[in-house]
């Protein structure tokens, strides 16, 4: 009888330890502390890679779902694989590139509107 109680107690302890909620993993995604500064750093990094002609790096700035691209007044939807292909094969870096009058406006704690232009 003593053995049955020991096994039962051991089983309850094992169940308790196995069923105990685990602490959540550390949160590494989410908003940076200063979203406006983060957006400015993003555009600075993009410009550096563009000027350096790093086509493979540029493709990484686009969303996995693809993007709308405007060229000569025409807007087109490109998949991420199309963007990757363009930057890694036929794309050539510009002789000159600079952002022109970029502004960063906080629309909400999780949304920044970036407007401006560029000189190419």
N, C-alpha and C positions, 0 to 999 in steps of 0.2 A: 504494500500500500504506500509506503514511504517513497518507493521508486516512482510510482505513478504520479504522486504529488510533485516530485522533483522534475519529472518530464513535463508535466503540465505547467509548472512555474517557468521552466526553461523555454517552453513553447510560447508562453505569454510574453516573456521578455524579448524573445526573438521577433515576435509579431509586432511588439511595441517599437523596437528599434527599426524594423523593416518598414513599418507604416508611418513612422515619424516624418512629418513634412520636411523636405530638404530646403535649406535656404536658397533663395533665388540666385541665379548666376549674376555676377556683376554686370551692371548695365553699361554697355559701351556704345550703343547706338543712341540716337536722339540728337537734340539740338545742342549746338555748341554754346558756351557761355555768352558769347557776343555774336549773334547771328549776322549783324551788319559787317563786322570785321571779318567774319568767316567768308561771307560772300565776296568781299573785296579781295581777300587772299586767293579765292578761287579764280577770279578774273585775272589777277596778277599772274598766277601760275599758268593759266591758259595762254596768256600773251607771251610769257617766256618760252613755253613749248612751241608756240606758233612761230615766233621769231627764229628759234633755233632749228626749225624744220623737223621737229620730232613728231612725225605723223602718227606713229604707233601710240605715242603718249596722248595725242589729241583725241583719238577715238575713245579713250577712257573717260573723258569729260561728259560724254553723252549718256543719257539714260538707257538702261538695258532694253526698254520698250521702243527705243528709236527716238526720232525728233522730227519736227517740222523745220525745214531749211528754206530760206528765202534767197534766191539768186536772181539778180537782174529783174526784180519785181515779181518773180514767179515763186509761189510757195509749193513745196512738195513734201510729202511724208516719206521719210527714209527709215528703214529698219536698222537696228544696231549693226547687223551683219553687213548691210550696204555701206554704212558709215565706216566701219572697220576696213572694208575692202577699198573704199576711196582713199582713205588716209594712208593705207599701207601699200598701195600700188601706184595709182596715177597722180596723186596729189604732190604738188611742189610748193614749198614754203615761199612766202612773199619776200620781195626785196626789202620791204618796209612794212611795219605794222605798229599801230598805236591806237589805244582806246581814245575816244573823243567825248568828253563831257559825260562820263558815266555817273549816274546818281543811284544811290541805294536808299530805298524807302521801306521802312518797316510797316507792313500792313497788319501784322498780327505777331504774336510771339513766335510763330513758326513759319512766317512767310515774308520774304523780302522781294520787292519789285525792283528790278534793275533796268534802267533805261539809258540810252545813249547811242553812240555810234562808234565807228572806227574808221581809221584811215589805212588804206592798203596800198 
